[in-house]
């Protein structure tokens, strides 16, 4: 399902990300912003005041949110905005604006948790909105993914479908992360997987929260 016209709320969210990220890119401050506002796994276990002279830091507990407003160039930003435009409005129609906000926030924190588990001592900053948007993609995949999976014994078809999507997305993104591991800011494959799985887990509660009755997703 593709909406030609993103909703006003999705336009505002995308516009804020584009405005802040675009200003950082144009000013040539991506690396400084990545260090100051990105999620650095090493900060969770080490008491460090600065890295390579950049300070002050955004409080580490806020970096899952601030990292979403820093992108490593126009291609990185454009891809994330395109992903938001594709899945944002259809998902909002299902779970409402409150649901979208919950997905983005929980997805942001789930993505950094997954990235930390994958490399708790890494000094490489994680930036970009893709972890948060992956939660929308996870919800979208269950909503509009076709649901052709069949039940396996006592396991319902929708559970089989969710597990298949989660495993496939996780393996794909871990492979992408491994392939980019040698760069200064590698692609956060684990973060994408964490956000995606969070979106799938949250979909049913969010549907019930909005519609107030039992729903079937996937």
Buried (B, 14 or more C-beta within 10 A) or exposed (E): EEBEEBBEBBBEBBEEBBEBBEEBBEEEEBBBBBBBBBBBBBBBEEEEEEBEEBEEBBEEEEBBBBBBBBBBEEEBBEBBBEBBBBBBBBBBEBBBBEBBBBBBBBBBBBBBBBBBEBBEEBBBBBBBBBBBBBBBBBBBBBBBBEBEBEEEEEEEBBBBBBBEBBEEBBEBBBEBBBEEEEEEBBBBBBBBBBBBBBBBBBBBEBBBBBEEEEBEBB
